[in-house]
Amino acid sequence: MQRSTSRINYLLLIAAVMLNGCATTATQPISSNSLKPSVLHKQHMDKIANIQSFSLNGRIGVITNPKNYSARLAWQHNAENDFVDVFSPLGGKVANIVKTPDQVRLTDNKDKVVIAKDTEALTKETLGFELPLSGLSHWSLGKPSNEGIVNAVTWDENGRINSLQQNGWNIHYKDYAAYGEYFLPNKVVLKNDQITIKLVVDKWAEFK
């Protein structure tokens, strides 16, 4: 029974991480090197602000005290819904997650279903504490969430965000690379007092 409960908690934690959001590629320079970083920053942010939907394949690690979790995932995001397949590190599918404007629904590989109104409610009910992660679909792209105040932000010489403080999270970006017309991070690290989350993107695709 204890093993089953731990497994459900693992799945719910991964769900919360994704729905609230190690390839290493050298940063590629923007051609307009004569422009100031602040100008390049505005240009970069204006461009990625156009992304309303995307898909990615990657890996996620969750570090808590005293346990760590890791998984592979395939995530499709649009303006209304999220669809996430979660896999074990060895590749076996362990859960399907669907988030709509009305609820979050998690189905494990034994067809056990857990439903909550949002990811914060899901984690509070099942894990005992609330993870305020509704911004990950923005943060994963290297931009602030459209909810909450940005307390601090820094960017590199190409105008791409290096670090961001928002909604109680310290967020750091590494390994930007070109995907079509966009430059996006391949690695995002989020930290607060309770948890560290590492998202590594192996492939970005299907931008709209």
Helices and strands as residue ranges (DSSP letters): H 2-19, H 37-48, E 54-63, E 68-77, E 82-87, E 93-99, E 104-108, E 113-116, H 119-127, H 136-139, E 150-155, E 161-166, E 169-179, E 182-191, E 196-205
